[in-house]
């Protein structure tokens, strides 16, 4: 059992579940630790991961990252006698995170995309009380105190689908030659956010992704059972997001005599009006209208960042949607983002993180719609429009307690600008 410092583990959960709370907790300093197996000569037949189904009768080499007294033990398995199990307590009555991690055998890795899959189960589901609310998986580089997600590998799912039975969570991890040649470890991680419940992991697999031929870009084919992944293939995601954005625009501008949605939920999503209203900023600075190279239409929205205490800070676009116009359902939020510069440090000029999500009421109150926050790395959006999307699932209880829901696109930056365009918010039918 590993008990890392706060920066060693909790930032992973903040960046997935609460990305705007504390971007500065992210440590992007690469670990200089060399894996114990680095001196071992590996062959192509060596596995990337071992004991993936806990079939060895032990939890080794899996490790539990926790700030509590919890342990990783053997539990009942998916298709084998055993799984890895963590029994959660609570943190002053609230849920907290535990992460199960294993180092990848780097000698058996090649540059390219890999699919990471695992089966998960929880005893109970709850959005905030006893039970589990969220399950995540990702690939990481670095070591204790300096983990960094492999870009676009963070995947998140609601624990509701894993109550009492096994469900699959997966993601795609794209490794570069630079990652493989560095001294830093590369690991896979599966995490749970729970209180007073058991959480289980089994049947983990890391395998090369199938490549779909006859395309201008490399498109990774995965059998994903979650909708939380930011795909590493820009062309594929962009096509999806463009389609959603086009539909939203047509709905907003077409006059119809039918009863269907007389008023669009989102206004000025492409900043094609002569104003940025009703878009707002979470800081005192206003949202600017930028006519320089919009994704579509005459303009995009822009936030300009300075520094705060010599470091990057968080700011994001948001728009209020009246709960009277919403119903208990799932809504897809999508948009395109662009940044001036990228940095992997909170102390450098540029953007170091970006995210999309929904909040209940004022976004500064940090009451996130569970399972809606999706992170991305700004490195893919430097002078380039990149799609972000997520699903926001609203309940009757949420709608009855709040006057509005906020759709948000956030950044952590210093001394640069970040742009937003072609935003759509539609019910998932």
N, C-alpha and C positions, 0 to 999 in steps of 0.2 A: 504494500500500500504506500503510495506517495502522497505526501501532504505538502504541496507546493505553496509558495507565497501567493498572495492575492493576484498579483500580475501574472502568475504562472498558470492560472486556471480560469478564474472568474471572468476575465475579459472575453473568453470564448463565448460564454453565455450572454454577457452584456452585448456583444457584437451580433448575436443572433436574435436575442429576444428583446433587447433594449438598446439598440445601436446608438441612440443619441444621448444616452445618459453620461457616458464617460469614454469617448473615443480615445482620450489620452492614456487610458490604461493599457492600450495595445503596445506591447514591446516588439519592435521589429528588428531588434539586434540579433543577428544569427548566432546560434550556439556554436561554440568551438569544441564541444564534446565529440569524440570519435567513438563510434560504436565498437563494442568489444569484439564484434565479429569482423572488424575491418581488416584484420590481418589474415583472415581465413580465405583460402582460395575457393571460390564458388564455381559451380558449373551451371549450365543453363537448366539443369534438372532440379536445382534447388528451389524449394517453394518460396514464394514471396512472404507468406505468413505461415505460422505453424499453430497447431492445436486450435484450429478455427472452429471446430465443433465441440471443443472441450472433451474430446474423446480420449484424451490421455489420462483422465481421472484427476486432473489438476487444473488450476487456472493459469499456470505458467505457460508462456511468457506474457500473458495479459497482465496489466497493472491497473489498479484503481487510483485515479486522481481525486482526492477528496480533502475537504477541510474539516471533516467530522471524523467520528470514530467508526465509520462504516467499513465493511470488508467485502472483498470479492470472493464469493464462495460458489460451490457447485449447486445448481438447482435442476429442476426437471427440464429435459431437452425437447427440441423441436422434432428432429428425426433420429435422435440418438439418446442415450441414457441421460446425458448431462448438458447443462448450459452454464453460462456465467450469470450469477445472481447477486444483486445488491439490495439489501433491505434498508430502506430509508427511515430515518426518524423525522423530526421536524426542526425548524429553526425559528423559535418563538412563535410557533403555530403556522409558519409559512413553509412553502416549498423551497428547496435548494437543489443544487446541481451536483451530480457525480459523473465522472467521465471514465470510460474503460478504453485503454490505449494499448497498442502494440507497435513496436518498431518494424518497419518493412525491411526485408533483406535487400539492401541497395544493390548488392552484387548481381542480383537476379532481375533488377529493373532495367528497362530501356526507356529512352526518351519517347514520349507519346502519351496517349490517353488510356486510362484504365477505368473499369467500372468497379466500384466498391459496393458490395451488397451485404446485408445482414438481416437476420430475423430477430424481431423484438417482441416482447410481451410484458404487460404490466398487470398488477392485481386489480387496481382501481383507476378510474379516471376522474379528474377534477381540474377545473381551470385554475383554482387557487388554493383549495383546501386539501384534505386528505386524499391522496391519489397522485397520479402523474398527469401533467398537462402537455409536455412537449418531449419529443425525441429528436436527436440530431445525429448526423454523421458528417465526417469531413476527413481530409488528409491534411497533415501538418508537417511543416519543416521546423527544425530547431529542437531545443531541449527544454528542460525545466526552467521556467522563468522567461523564456524567449520563444514560445511557440508562435508560429505565423501560419495561417491557413494557406494551403495551396490555392492560388486564385481560382475563384468560381467553383470551389469544391464543397462549400458549406450547403448542406441540405437539411431541411427541417420538416417534421410531420407532427400532426396531432397524435397524442397518445391514445385518443379515444378509439382509434382503429385497432389498437393492440390489447384492449381489455379482455383478458381471459382466453385469448387465442393469439397465435403467431401471425404477425404481418411483416412485410418486407419494407425496408428503407434502403435507398441506394443513392448514389451520386457518381459523378464522373470526375476523376482526378487527372489532370494533365501535367506530366513531369517534363522539365526541360533538361538539356544537357548541363546547364549551369547548376541546377539543383542536384543532379547526380554527381557532379564533380566536386561539389562543396563538401566540407567536413561535417556539416550538420546532418543529424538524423532525419529520416522521413518516416512518419508514423500514420496509422489510421486510428480514428477515434470514434466512439459511439457514446452519446451522452443522454442522460435522463434528468428531468426536472420534476421532482416528486416530494411528497411528504407522507410518512407513515404508510408506505406501500412497497411491495417488492417490484423490482424491474429485472428483466432477463434479456440476455443476448446469446445468440447461437447461429451456427451455419454461416459464418462470415466468409466471403470470397472476394479476392482482388484479382481481376483478370483483364487482359488487354481488351479494349473496346473494339467492337466490329466497326469497320469503316465502310460506309456506303459509297460506292464508286460513282463516277460520272457527275461530279459536281466541282464547282470552282474552289470550294473550300473543303476542308476535312470535316465531315459531319459525323459525330459520334452517335451510334445507335445504342440506346439503352432501353431496358424494360422497366421504366420507372413506375413505381406505385405511389409516388408523392408528386405534388405539384410545386414544391418549394425550391427546386434547383434552378440556379442561374446557369444556363447552359454555357459551355465553353465555346460553342460554335455560334459565332455572331450571326452568320447568314441565316441559320435556321431560326433562331430566336427572333431576329429582326423581321423575318417574313411573318411570323405569328403576330408580333406586336404591331406591325404595319396594318395587318388585316383588322385587328381589333380597333386600332386607332381610326382607320377609314370608316368602319362601321359606326363608331361613335360620332364622327364628323357628319356622316350622312344623316344620322338620327337627329342631330342638333339642327340641321339646316333644311330638312325636308318638311314641307307642310303637308299634313295628312288629315283626313277627315275621320280616321278611325279613333278608337278609344285608347290606343297604345301610347303610354308615356307622353303626355302632351308637353312636358317640360323635361329637358335632359337633367340628369343628376349632377353632372359636372359642367361648369360654365367656362368658356374661354380656354379650353384645354390646349389649344394650339396657339394661344396668344395672338389670334388673328383680329381681335378687336383693337381699337386705338388706345388701349389701357391694359394694365396687368391685373386689374380687379377682376374677380374677387380673390386672387391669389395673395397670400400673406407670407411674411417672414417671421420666424420665431425670435428674431432679435429686433432691435429698434430700427435697423436699416430696412428700407422698403425693397420690394422686388422691382428690378429694372426691366424695361422692354428693350431687347437687343435685336436689331435688324441685320446683324452680321452673320451670315451663313446659317439660317434656321434650318431645322430638319424638314419642316414643311410650312407652307404659308409665308406670310410676310415677316414674322418675328418669332423669337423665343423668349422665355423668361430667364433672368440672370441674377444671381447673387454674387456680390463681391466681398471677399474676405480680407481682413487685415491680420493682425496677430493679437493674442491675448496672453499677457505674461511671457511674451517671447515664444509662444507655441501656437500650434493650430487649435482651432476651436470648432464647435459644432453649430451649424445653422441649416435650416431646411425650409423649402417651400411647403406651404400647406393651403388647403382649401376646405372650408366647412361645408358639410352636406347635412341639411336638416333631416332629423330622424323621422319626421312626419312623411318624408318622401321615400323612406326606406322600409323594408320589411325583413322579417327573419329569413335570411337567405345568404348565399355566398355570392360575393361580387369580385370580379377580376379588375384589378388596378394595374394599369400599364402606362409606360411613358418612356421617352428617350432622354438620355442625359449626356452631357459633354463637359469636360474640364480643360483648363488651360495647361496645367502641368500635373505630374504625378510625383509623389515622394513616398518612401517607405518609412519616414520618420516624422514624428509630431514636431520636431524641431526645425524641419526644413521647409522651404517654400514649395507649395503645391498641395494637392489633395491626397490624403492617405486612406480614406475610406468613404463609402457611399452606401445608401440604403433606401428601401422603399417599404411603406407599411401604412397601416391605419391605426388611429388612436381614437379613444372615446372622449369627446369633449376637447378641451384645450390641449394641444400636443405637448405643451410645456409641463403638464401634469403627469406625463409619462404613463398614462393608463392605456397600454397597448391592447389592441384586439388580439387575443391569443393566437399564435401561429401565423401572424400576418407579416412579420418583419423579415425581410430578405436582404442579405448583405451582398456587396460586390466590391471588387477592387477597381479603383479609378484608373489603373494602368491601361485598361482596355478602352477608356473613354477620352484619352488625350487627343484633342482636336479631332474627335471622331464620335459621331452619335452612336450611343450604345443603349440597347433596350434593357429596361428593368421591369419586372412584373411580379405580382403576388396575388394571392386570393385572400380576401377578408370575409370571414364568416361571422355574421351578426345574429344574435339571439333576441328573442322578445324581451328578455330581462335587460340586455344592454340598451335596447331602443327605448325602454320605459324609464331608464335612469338618466339618460342624457338627452340634451336638446339637439346635439349635432355630433356627427362623426367627422374626423379630419383625415383627409388623404394626404400623405406626406412623402416627400423625396428629400433626403438629407445628405449632408456632406460634412466631412471634417477636413478643413483646409487652412492654409495660411498664405496671404499675399497673392491670391489668384482669384479667378472667377469660375463659377460653375453654372451651366445652363440646363434648362428643362424645356421640353417641347412634346407635342403630340400625345397629351395625356388622355386616357380613356378610363371610365369607371362604369362597368356594366354588370348586370346580374348574370350569374352563370346559370344557363338554362339546361 
